[in-house]
């Protein structure tokens, strides 16, 4: 349990979600140790706090709920007693009275990669700011998806999961369940979205590579039916068609946002016998761009002198990679912040769902060059 907390803390920087997990692990570990010693642990109650503080149960309740009916001196005495007894208020009673859990759920298919870490950091910090806890739910099967979408565990949901269907969204709207999607554009009733303009970004990257003289450009796609990957691919194809350049199916590879898969796919293509091969690659994320560069280098070619490579996201981890990566900086943490803020407004019925789009910025670094333009002269 302690190991699990340390792993979580490494990635989430002690935010509200991890504080909750820390408390949970701590309590479970103490219960486990005491039971091994032959002692059953009786949970501390509000009655115990009242007895130690020398006040009534109702006074403890008022103090813990920040009521102005309790003097500051009495409040501090009650808080000191609660701390001494390691008392944690039972939130279930409050939830039953208010109909709220004060918890946001983040429903996703994957918790790996730099995008996830940056996104959840933004979500968790903002949730904590507004007094909400965050639960991360890894839901891959339809039953698990439905259970978390339509259950009553969360006041609202942030969703990045291709497994959520149109029918699921219709149910969310029909049941007035607040939800913000990060992997599709939608604005209806209780459901909104915060997405990147991935089509325009894919178009801009392809236009840039074309301006350098590249005529054969490969694209390394992410997961099937992933919104951002598909939109970036659409933009890439549109730019090629606009310049009457070939869209070669063999140059469009799929690597599921995985570095090793990208490495293997690119190596196989570039080591093949085809006469025409890409002089540049657009990877749908930075992790796959790193795998692409490694494959090219292992085949004895140079990046960028022989082949240019670009990525997406401007992940912190690749800023130390050489050559430095030309990429599109997406405001990932801002996406998480905006998702929580819109979700809370929907929960509080201050607004209905809206679709908001964030623009990326092309950052030109060492992994691209204009040598192919010079070779054509």
Secondary structure as GFF3:
##gff-version 3
##sequence-region A 1 377
A	DSSP	alpha_helix	2	12	.	.	.	ID=ss1
A	DSSP	alpha_helix	16	36	.	.	.	ID=ss2
A	DSSP	alpha_helix	46	53	.	.	.	ID=ss3
A	DSSP	alpha_helix	57	64	.	.	.	ID=ss4
A	DSSP	alpha_helix	72	84	.	.	.	ID=ss5
A	DSSP	alpha_helix	91	98	.	.	.	ID=ss6
A	DSSP	beta_strand	103	108	.	.	.	ID=ss7
A	DSSP	alpha_helix	114	129	.	.	.	ID=ss8
A	DSSP	beta_strand	133	138	.	.	.	ID=ss9
A	DSSP	alpha_helix	142	150	.	.	.	ID=ss10
A	DSSP	beta_strand	156	160	.	.	.	ID=ss11
A	DSSP	alpha_helix	166	174	.	.	.	ID=ss12
A	DSSP	beta_strand	179	181	.	.	.	ID=ss13
A	DSSP	beta_strand	191	196	.	.	.	ID=ss14
A	DSSP	alpha_helix	198	211	.	.	.	ID=ss15
A	DSSP	beta_strand	217	221	.	.	.	ID=ss16
A	DSSP	alpha_helix	227	242	.	.	.	ID=ss17
A	DSSP	three_ten_helix	249	251	.	.	.	ID=ss18
A	DSSP	beta_strand	252	254	.	.	.	ID=ss19
A	DSSP	alpha_helix	259	270	.	.	.	ID=ss20
A	DSSP	beta_strand	280	283	.	.	.	ID=ss21
A	DSSP	alpha_helix	286	298	.	.	.	ID=ss22
A	DSSP	beta_strand	308	313	.	.	.	ID=ss23
A	DSSP	three_ten_helix	316	320	.	.	.	ID=ss24
A	DSSP	beta_strand	326	329	.	.	.	ID=ss25
A	DSSP	alpha_helix	332	347	.	.	.	ID=ss26
A	DSSP	beta_strand	355	358	.	.	.	ID=ss27
A	DSSP	beta_strand	361	363	.	.	.	ID=ss28
A	DSSP	alpha_helix	371	375	.	.	.	ID=ss29
###
